[in-house]
Amino acid sequence: MADGPVKMVLEFVPRIDRRLENVETVAVDMRARLHSLEEQVALMRQDVVRIDHRMDRFDEHLQRIEKRLELTEA
């Protein structure tokens, strides 16, 4: 009588093991994709910082031009 449940468990163990291997494979793939996304976000942040810095320089340049042309209010 106990032989039946043991046999069923032994039949399911390899199937569970295969599914676990599939889950592990997917997890490794997702980890790599997440790492790639993190790198891309970091690069985008660097781009935003560069653009912000450049906009600040344009603003300073524009202020100097306005001052020279006396377009600013005193």
N, CA, C and O atoms as a printed pandas DataFrame, in Angstrom:
     atom_number atom_name residue_name chain_id  residue_number  x_coord  y_coord  z_coord
0              1         N          MET        A               1    0.807   -1.191    0.000
1              2        CA          MET        A               1    0.000    0.000    0.000
2              3         C          MET        A               1    0.855    1.262    0.000
3              4         O          MET        A               1    0.536    2.229   -0.692
4              5         N          ALA        A               2    1.934    1.257    0.768
5              6        CA          ALA        A               2    2.824    2.418    0.802
6              7         C          ALA        A               2    3.647    2.505   -0.468
7              8         O          ALA        A               2    4.212    3.551   -0.786
8              9         N          ASP        A               3    3.710    1.402   -1.189
9             10        CA          ASP        A               3    4.492    1.367   -2.432
10            11         C          ASP        A               3    3.898    2.295   -3.489
11            12         O          ASP        A               3    4.645    2.887   -4.268
12            13         N          GLY        A               4    2.585    2.434   -3.533
13            14        CA          GLY        A               4    1.917    3.281   -4.521
14            15         C          GLY        A               4    2.286    4.753   -4.395
15            16         O          GLY        A               4    2.696    5.357   -5.386
16            17         N          PRO        A               5    2.157    5.360   -3.200
17            18        CA          PRO        A               5    2.520    6.773   -3.052
18            19         C          PRO        A               5    3.999    7.037   -3.310
19            20         O          PRO        A               5    4.362    8.055   -3.899
20            21         N          VAL        A               6    4.850    6.114   -2.864
21            22        CA          VAL        A               6    6.290    6.283   -3.091
22            23         C          VAL        A               6    6.583    6.266   -4.580
23            24         O          VAL        A               6    7.373    7.071   -5.073
24            25         N          LYS        A               7    5.949    5.351   -5.291
25            26        CA          LYS        A               7    6.152    5.257   -6.742
26            27         C          LYS        A               7    5.691    6.543   -7.427
27            28         O          LYS        A               7    6.348    7.030   -8.347
28            29         N          MET        A               8    4.557    7.092   -6.977
29            30        CA          MET        A               8    4.057    8.340   -7.569
30            31         C          MET        A               8    5.035    9.489   -7.330
31            32         O          MET        A               8    5.317   10.285   -8.225
32            33         N          VAL        A               9    5.542    9.553   -6.104
33            34        CA          VAL        A               9    6.503   10.615   -5.774
34            35         C          VAL        A               9    7.743   10.475   -6.636
35            36         O          VAL        A               9    8.249   11.466   -7.164
36            37         N          LEU        A              10    8.235    9.254   -6.784
37            38        CA          LEU        A              10    9.435    9.030   -7.589
38            39         C          LEU        A              10    9.199    9.353   -9.064
39            40         O          LEU        A              10   10.138    9.712   -9.774
40            41         N          GLU        A              11    7.967    9.231   -9.525
41            42        CA          GLU        A              11    7.660    9.608  -10.904
42            43         C          GLU        A              11    7.625   11.127  -11.067
43            44         O          GLU        A              11    8.009   11.651  -12.113
44            45         N          PHE        A              12    7.170   11.823  -10.042
45            46        CA          PHE        A              12    7.047   13.279  -10.133
46            47         C          PHE        A              12    8.367   14.018   -9.907
47            48         O          PHE        A              12    8.539   15.129  -10.408
48            49         N          VAL        A              13    9.286   13.430   -9.172
49            50        CA          VAL        A              13   10.545   14.113   -8.859
50            51         C          VAL        A              13   11.310   14.528  -10.119
51            52         O          VAL        A              13   11.733   15.682  -10.188
52            53         N          PRO        A              14   11.512   13.673  -11.110
53            54        CA          PRO        A              14   12.231   14.117  -12.312
54            55         C          PRO        A              14   11.501   15.241  -13.058
55            56         O          PRO        A              14   12.135   16.145  -13.601
56            57         N          ARG        A              15   10.164   15.176  -13.079
57            58        CA          ARG        A              15    9.400   16.240  -13.746
58            59         C          ARG        A              15    9.569   17.566  -13.011
59            60         O          ARG        A              15    9.741   18.618  -13.627
60            61         N          ILE        A              16    9.517   17.494  -11.690
61            62        CA          ILE        A              16    9.712   18.712  -10.893
62            63         C          ILE        A              16   11.116   19.247  -11.101
63            64         O          ILE        A              16   11.316   20.457  -11.209
64            65         N          ASP        A              17   12.087   18.351  -11.157
65            66        CA          ASP        A              17   13.480   18.756  -11.365
66            67         C          ASP        A              17   13.650   19.457  -12.712
67            68         O          ASP        A              17   14.344   20.470  -12.791
68            69         N          ARG        A              18   13.030   18.936  -13.771
69            70        CA          ARG        A              18   13.114   19.569  -15.095
70            71         C          ARG        A              18   12.483   20.959  -15.077
71            72         O          ARG        A              18   13.023   21.909  -15.642
72            73         N          ARG        A              19   11.336   21.056  -14.420
73            74        CA          ARG        A              19   10.672   22.358  -14.343
74            75         C          ARG        A              19   11.518   23.358  -13.565
75            76         O          ARG        A              19   11.593   24.532  -13.928
76            77         N          LEU        A              20   12.149   22.895  -12.507
77            78        CA          LEU        A              20   13.016   23.760  -11.720
78            79         C          LEU        A              20   14.201   24.233  -12.556
79            80         O          LEU        A              20   14.599   25.394  -12.463
80            81         N          GLU        A              21   14.759   23.357  -13.362
81            82        CA          GLU        A              21   15.849   23.751  -14.260
82            83         C          GLU        A              21   15.375   24.819  -15.236
83            84         O          GLU        A              21   16.107   25.768  -15.518
84            85         N          ASN        A              22   14.153   24.674  -15.757
85            86        CA          ASN        A              22   13.597   25.684  -16.662
86            87         C          ASN        A              22   13.436   27.024  -15.954
87            88         O          ASN        A              22   13.742   28.074  -16.520
88            89         N          VAL        A              23   12.958   26.983  -14.720
89            90        CA          VAL        A              23   12.793   28.218  -13.946
90            91         C          VAL        A              23   14.152   28.872  -13.718
91            92         O          VAL        A              23   14.282   30.090  -13.841
92            93         N          GLU        A              24   15.152   28.081  -13.391
93            94        CA          GLU        A              24   16.496   28.618  -13.177
94            95         C          GLU        A              24   17.045   29.246  -14.456
95            96         O          GLU        A              24   17.676   30.302  -14.407
96            97         N          THR        A              25   16.809   28.606  -15.594
97            98        CA          THR        A              25   17.264   29.149  -16.876
98            99         C          THR        A              25   16.598   30.486  -17.160
99           100         O          THR        A              25   17.254   31.440  -17.579
100          101         N          VAL        A              26   15.303   30.550  -16.932
101          102        CA          VAL        A              26   14.571   31.803  -17.149
102          103         C          VAL        A              26   15.075   32.879  -16.192
103          104         O          VAL        A              26   15.222   34.037  -16.586
104          105         N          ALA        A              27   15.340   32.512  -14.947
105          106        CA          ALA        A              27   15.827   33.479  -13.961
106          107         C          ALA        A              27   17.186   34.042  -14.373
107          108         O          ALA        A              27   17.426   35.241  -14.232
108          109         N          VAL        A              28   18.065   33.197  -14.875
109          110        CA          VAL        A              28   19.379   33.661  -15.331
110          111         C          VAL        A              28   19.214   34.626  -16.498
111          112         O          VAL        A              28   19.874   35.664  -16.549
112          113         N          ASP        A              29   18.335   34.283  -17.436
113          114        CA          ASP        A              29   18.077   35.156  -18.584
114          115         C          ASP        A              29   17.499   36.496  -18.132
115          116         O          ASP        A              29   17.916   37.552  -18.609
116          117         N          MET        A              30   16.549   36.448  -17.223
117          118        CA          MET        A              30   15.933   37.685  -16.743
118          119         C          MET        A              30   16.938   38.541  -15.980
119          120         O          MET        A              30   16.901   39.768  -16.072
120          121         N          ARG        A              31   17.821   37.913  -15.240
121          122        CA          ARG        A              31   18.849   38.652  -14.509
122          123         C          ARG        A              31   19.769   39.376  -15.490
123          124         O          ARG        A              31   20.140   40.527  -15.261
124          125         N          ALA        A              32   20.133   38.709  -16.574
125          126        CA          ALA        A              32   20.990   39.333  -17.587
126          127         C          ALA        A              32   20.265   40.493  -18.263
127          128         O          ALA        A              32   20.857   41.545  -18.502
128          129         N          ARG        A              33   18.991   40.300  -18.570
129          130        CA          ARG        A              33   18.217   41.368  -19.205
130          131         C          ARG        A              33   18.047   42.554  -18.264
131          132         O          ARG        A              33   18.120   43.705  -18.696
132          133         N          LEU        A              34   17.822   42.284  -16.983
133          134        CA          LEU        A              34   17.687   43.356  -16.001
134          135         C          LEU        A              34   18.989   44.137  -15.880
135          136         O          LEU        A              34   18.979   45.364  -15.791
136          137         N          HIS        A              35   20.104   43.426  -15.878
137          138        CA          HIS        A              35   21.407   44.092  -15.816
138          139         C          HIS        A              35   21.596   45.006  -17.026
139          140         O          HIS        A              35   22.088   46.126  -16.894
140          141         N          SER        A              36   21.207   44.528  -18.189
141          142        CA          SER        A              36   21.302   45.337  -19.402
142          143         C          SER        A              36   20.441   46.591  -19.286
143          144         O          SER        A              36   20.876   47.681  -19.657
144          145         N          LEU        A              37   19.234   46.441  -18.777
145          146        CA          LEU        A              37   18.350   47.599  -18.593
146          147         C          LEU        A              37   18.937   48.592  -17.593
147          148         O          LEU        A              37   18.846   49.804  -17.792
148          149         N          GLU        A              38   19.533   48.083  -16.528
149          150        CA          GLU        A              38   20.158   48.973  -15.540
150          151         C          GLU        A              38   21.291   49.770  -16.172
151          152         O          GLU        A              38   21.442   50.961  -15.904
152          153         N          GLU        A              39   22.083   49.118  -17.006
153          154        CA          GLU        A              39   23.161   49.829  -17.693
154          155         C          GLU        A              39   22.606   50.901  -18.620
155          156         O          GLU        A              39   23.144   52.007  -18.685
156          157         N          GLN        A              40   21.534   50.583  -19.336
157          158        CA          GLN        A              40   20.935   51.552  -20.252
158          159         C          GLN        A              40   20.365   52.747  -19.494
159          160         O          GLN        A              40   20.498   53.884  -19.944
160          161         N          VAL        A              41   19.738   52.502  -18.356
161          162        CA          VAL        A              41   19.201   53.601  -17.547
162          163         C          VAL        A              41   20.342   54.477  -17.037
163          164         O          VAL        A              41   20.223   55.702  -17.029
164          165         N          ALA        A              42   21.438   53.865  -16.614
165          166        CA          ALA        A              42   22.588   54.638  -16.143
166          167         C          ALA        A              42   23.136   55.518  -17.264
167          168         O          ALA        A              42   23.486   56.675  -17.028
168          169         N          LEU        A              43   23.211   54.983  -18.473
169          170        CA          LEU        A              43   23.684   55.779  -19.607
170          171         C          LEU        A              43   22.722   56.914  -19.919
171          172         O          LEU        A              43   23.153   58.018  -20.254
172          173         N          MET        A              44   21.422   56.655  -19.812
173          174        CA          MET        A              44   20.443   57.711  -20.058
174          175         C          MET        A              44   20.570   58.819  -19.014
175          176         O          MET        A              44   20.430   59.997  -19.341
176          177         N          ARG        A              45   20.831   58.452  -17.779
177          178        CA          ARG        A              45   21.023   59.462  -16.728
178          179         C          ARG        A              45   22.241   60.319  -17.039
179          180         O          ARG        A              45   22.210   61.536  -16.854
180          181         N          GLN        A              46   23.303   59.697  -17.505
181          182        CA          GLN        A              46   24.495   60.460  -17.876
182          183         C          GLN        A              46   24.169   61.429  -18.999
183          184         O          GLN        A              46   24.618   62.575  -18.986
184          185         N          ASP        A              47   23.387   60.972  -19.971
185          186        CA          ASP        A              47   22.985   61.850  -21.072
186          187         C          ASP        A              47   22.184   63.036  -20.562
187          188         O          ASP        A              47   22.391   64.164  -21.010
188          189         N          VAL        A              48   21.274   62.794  -19.634
189          190        CA          VAL        A              48   20.460   63.879  -19.082
190          191         C          VAL        A              48   21.344   64.886  -18.354
191          192         O          VAL        A              48   21.133   66.093  -18.472
192          193         N          VAL        A              49   22.322   64.408  -17.612
193          194        CA          VAL        A              49   23.236   65.311  -16.905
194          195         C          VAL        A              49   24.019   66.150  -17.908
195          196         O          VAL        A              49   24.186   67.354  -17.712
196          197         N          ARG        A              50   24.500   65.525  -18.980
197          198        CA          ARG        A              50   25.238   66.274  -20.007
198          199         C          ARG        A              50   24.350   67.327  -20.664
199          200         O          ARG        A              50   24.778   68.461  -20.877
200          201         N          ILE        A              51   23.126   66.952  -20.982
201          202        CA          ILE        A              51   22.199   67.896  -21.614
202          203         C          ILE        A              51   21.900   69.046  -20.660
203          204         O          ILE        A              51   21.865   70.204  -21.077
204          205         N          ASP        A              52   21.685   68.738  -19.394
205          206        CA          ASP        A              52   21.404   69.773  -18.402
206          207         C          ASP        A              52   22.579   70.738  -18.282
207          208         O          ASP        A              52   22.388   71.953  -18.214
208          209         N          HIS        A              53   23.781   70.198  -18.258
209          210        CA          HIS        A              53   24.978   71.043  -18.184
210          211         C          HIS        A              53   25.083   71.935  -19.422
211          212         O          HIS        A              53   25.405   73.119  -19.323
212          213         N          ARG        A              54   24.810   71.360  -20.565
213          214        CA          ARG        A              54   24.885   72.136  -21.806
214          215         C          ARG        A              54   23.818   73.225  -21.835
215          216         O          ARG        A              54   24.085   74.341  -22.281
216          217         N          MET        A              55   22.622   72.915  -21.367
217          218        CA          MET        A              55   21.563   73.925  -21.300
218          219         C          MET        A              55   21.967   75.066  -20.363
219          220         O          MET        A              55   21.683   76.230  -20.647
220          221         N          ASP        A              56   22.619   74.742  -19.263
221          222        CA          ASP        A              56   23.101   75.789  -18.351
222          223         C          ASP        A              56   24.093   76.703  -19.057
223          224         O          ASP        A              56   24.049   77.922  -18.893
224          225         N          ARG        A              57   24.989   76.110  -19.845
225          226        CA          ARG        A              57   25.958   76.932  -20.584
226          227         C          ARG        A              57   25.255   77.808  -21.613
227          228         O          ARG        A              57   25.621   78.970  -21.785
228          229         N          PHE        A              58   24.239   77.260  -22.309
229          230        CA          PHE        A              58   23.473   78.072  -23.259
230          231         C          PHE        A              58   22.786   79.229  -22.545
231          232         O          PHE        A              58   22.760   80.351  -23.052
232          233         N          ASP        A              59   22.234   78.957  -21.376
233          234        CA          ASP        A              59   21.555   80.002  -20.610
234          235         C          ASP        A              59   22.534   81.106  -20.213
235          236         O          ASP        A              59   22.217   82.290  -20.324
236          237         N          GLU        A              60   23.721   80.718  -19.753
237          238        CA          GLU        A              60   24.740   81.718  -19.403
238          239         C          GLU        A              60   25.135   82.539  -20.625
239          240         O          GLU        A              60   25.283   83.759  -20.549
240          241         N          HIS        A              61   25.300   81.859  -21.735
241          242        CA          HIS        A              61   25.677   82.545  -22.972
242          243         C          HIS        A              61   24.577   83.522  -23.393
243          244         O          HIS        A              61   24.869   84.653  -23.781
244          245         N          LEU        A              62   23.336   83.098  -23.317
245          246        CA          LEU        A              62   22.208   83.955  -23.678
246          247         C          LEU        A              62   22.127   85.162  -22.750
247          248         O          LEU        A              62   21.837   86.268  -23.205
248          249         N          GLN        A              63   22.375   84.972  -21.484
249          250        CA          GLN        A              63   22.357   86.097  -20.545
250          251         C          GLN        A              63   23.439   87.117  -20.884
251          252         O          GLN        A              63   23.202   88.323  -20.807
252          253         N          ARG        A              64   24.618   86.641  -21.256
253          254        CA          ARG        A              64   25.690   87.572  -21.650
254          255         C          ARG        A              64   25.289   88.359  -22.896
255          256         O          ARG        A              64   25.529   89.563  -22.980
256          257         N          ILE        A              65   24.680   87.676  -23.859
257          258        CA          ILE        A              65   24.240   88.352  -25.093
258          259         C          ILE        A              65   23.181   89.400  -24.764
259          260         O          ILE        A              65   23.257   90.530  -25.245
260          261         N          GLU        A              66   22.204   89.033  -23.955
261          262        CA          GLU        A              66   21.156   89.987  -23.582
262          263         C          GLU        A              66   21.742   91.185  -22.848
263          264         O          GLU        A              66   21.310   92.319  -23.055
264          265         N          LYS        A              67   22.711   90.934  -22.003
265          266        CA          LYS        A              67   23.346   92.031  -21.261
266          267         C          LYS        A              67   24.072   92.964  -22.214
267          268         O          LYS        A              67   23.966   94.185  -22.096
268          269         N          ARG        A              68   24.808   92.393  -23.158
269          270        CA          ARG        A              68   25.529   93.213  -24.136
270          271         C          ARG        A              68   24.585   94.052  -24.982
271          272         O          ARG        A              68   24.874   95.208  -25.292
272          273         N          LEU        A              69   23.469   93.469  -25.349
273          274        CA          LEU        A              69   22.504   94.182  -26.191
274          275         C          LEU        A              69   21.529   95.016  -25.362
275          276         O          LEU        A              69   20.607   95.638  -25.889
276          277         N          GLU        A              70   21.756   95.010  -24.073
277          278        CA          GLU        A              70   20.920   95.770  -23.140
278          279         C          GLU        A              70   19.447   95.377  -23.275
279          280         O          GLU        A              70   18.562   96.232  -23.317
280          281         N          LEU        A              71   19.207   94.081  -23.340
281          282        CA          LEU        A              71   17.844   93.572  -23.446
282          283         C          LEU        A              71   17.279   93.140  -22.090
283          284         O          LEU        A              71   16.103   92.790  -21.988
284          285         N          THR        A              72   18.107   93.166  -21.067
285          286        CA          THR        A              72   17.653   92.741  -19.747
286          287         C          THR        A              72   17.171   93.933  -18.948
287          288         O          THR        A              72   17.636   95.059  -19.129
288          289         N          GLU        A              73   16.226   93.661  -18.057
289          290        CA          GLU        A              73   15.745   94.722  -17.184
290          291         C          GLU        A              73   16.702   94.869  -16.020
291          292         O          GLU        A              73   17.171   93.875  -15.465
292          293         N          ALA        A              74   16.989   96.083  -15.656
293          294        CA          ALA        A              74   17.949   96.339  -14.591
294          295         C          ALA        A              74   17.389   96.141  -13.238
295          296         O          ALA        A              74   18.094   96.323  -12.245
